[in-house]
Amino acid sequence: MILSVDSLCVHIGGREILHNLSLTFPEGRRTAVIGPNGAGKSTLLRSAAGLCTEYDGRIALNGQDIRCMDRQQLARLLAILPQGAAAPADTTVRELVDYGRFPYRHWFRRADGKADREAVEWALSVTHLESLQNRQVQTLSGGERQRAFLAMALAQKPKILLLDEPTTYLDIAHQLEVMQIVTDINKNYHMTIIMVLHDINHALQYSDEVAVLKDKRIWAQGRPGEVLTADLLADVFRVQADVFTNRLGAKVLCPVALVHPAH
Ligand SMILES: Nc1ncnc2c1ncn2[C@@H]1O[C@H](COP(=O)(O)OP(=O)(O)OP(=O)(O)O)[C@@H](O)[C@H]1O
């Protein structure tokens, strides 16, 4: 399942947010979308998920325009974990994950089918939430809550998973845990992952492709190790960075200082 964005222009409140943006997300790969605050990363993800419908251009799944799909049809192919997702009060983890089955339900069929139960069990299992399934979502820690929302998106059994800053507010161990779960899902189930990340080193370590957004446009795109350089960080983020090789032999960028504008 290939997600392609062609000549995408988004205006919100009379302001241009994305300008003539074209991009193809490779099937079965993990793509990191990075860029400064306000570059339009969330808008790109929300548009691709059908949540932002006021745009010019074309967004397609395997060549089919998403505007020609109804909400349930799109949700069987693509799931999004948005920033700051909130659960209704008094919802248990299992109930939350079960909401992820909405693309497969009809108004006249409320009862759970076998496929629904299996999808919920699977989503709870890959996110290591079995023991927490009867807890109220509002009692979970930040890391546990993030896994619960991830499980809800997975219960949709999508071909493509969109994650908007999935590690925000998590400590470093829980950040790595979420990134590892996402990597396992990608490897074991061939699910395409598209994730907005702020941590450049997560993009280096956990993605196969990177798309860099700046000033409403794609600034650079390609393999993370080639695209993410000290020069790019200076150009895009105005940050000086040192480059290291870590103990796994992987490239690491360490931000050191702001680039001072030339006088
Ligand atoms: N509903 C909205 N109403 C008005 N402006 C909006 C709306 N949604 C987004 N914007 C504006 O569009 C621009 C891009 O926002 P977006 O959230 O897509 O950026 P981002 O790259 O994801 O930023 P961040 O890294 O800070 O999350 C911002 O200037 C934002 O204020």
The ligand as an ORCA input file, in Angstrom:
! r2SCAN-3c Opt
* xyz 0 1
  N      -6.481     24.625     12.869
  C      -5.550     25.542     12.667
  N      -5.859     26.868     12.690
  C      -4.921     27.812     12.445
  N      -3.630     27.540     12.172
  C      -3.271     26.250     12.145
  C      -4.191     25.188     12.389
  N      -3.527     24.014     12.281
  C      -2.243     24.343     12.000
  N      -2.091     25.671     11.918
  C      -0.845     26.397     11.648
  O      -0.181     25.729     10.602
  C       1.230     25.768     10.807
  C       1.749     24.340     10.749
  O       1.243     23.639     11.878
  P       1.584     22.110     12.112
  O       0.984     21.719     13.413
  O       1.225     21.330     10.903
  O       3.176     22.176     12.216
  P       4.199     21.131     12.822
  O       5.351     21.106     11.877
  O       3.534     19.842     13.096
  O       4.604     21.862     14.174
  P       5.085     21.290     15.612
  O       6.437     20.689     15.379
  O       5.167     22.527     16.439
  O       4.063     20.315     16.088
  C       1.450     26.447     12.158
  O       1.822     27.791     11.927
  C       0.088     26.366     12.818
  O      -0.113     27.470     13.684
*
